[in-house]
Amino acid sequence: MLALVMALLVLGALVGAAAYLPLPVTLVVGSLIAAYLLVFAARERSRRGRTGRG
């Protein structure tokens, strides 16, 4: 439960910070975060496929 509260606090801080950044900066940072998440998901998927564990 504490992890959920902390995640919501961090999300609120990020959304609040994005409100004060110029739109192009927000879009670039959002794209970088999305790219990182896609790479992470691809690596996890490939690792799970190699080990045979689900």
N, C-alpha and C positions, 0 to 999 in steps of 0.2 A: 504494500500500500504506500509505503514511503517512497518507493521508486516511482510510482505513478505520480505522486505529488511533485516530486523533483522534476520529472519529465514535463509536467504541465507548467511548472515555473520557468524552466529553460525555454520551452516553446513560447511562452508569453514574452520572455525577454527578447527572443529572436524576432518575433513578429513586431514587437514594439520598436526594435532597432531598425527593422526594414522599413517602417513607416517614415523614418527620418532620412533614409538614404535616397539618393536620386534613383529613378527607375532603371537606367542602364546598369548601375552598379548592383542593384538588387537582382536584376535578371542574370548578370554574369555570375554572381555568387550562387544564385539558385541553380544555374546550369552546372557549376562546378560541383555542388553538393549532389545533384542528380547523377552526374557522371561517376562520382565516387561510389554512390550507392549501386549503380549498375555494374561497375567493376567488382565491387564486393560481392554482389549477388552471383555474378558469373563465376567468380573464384570459389565461392561456397558450393555452388551447384556442381562444379567440376570436381571438387574435393569429395563431395558426398558420393558422386558416381564412381570414383576410383576405389574408395574403401569398401563399398558394398553394403554399408550400413545405412539404414533409412531412418 
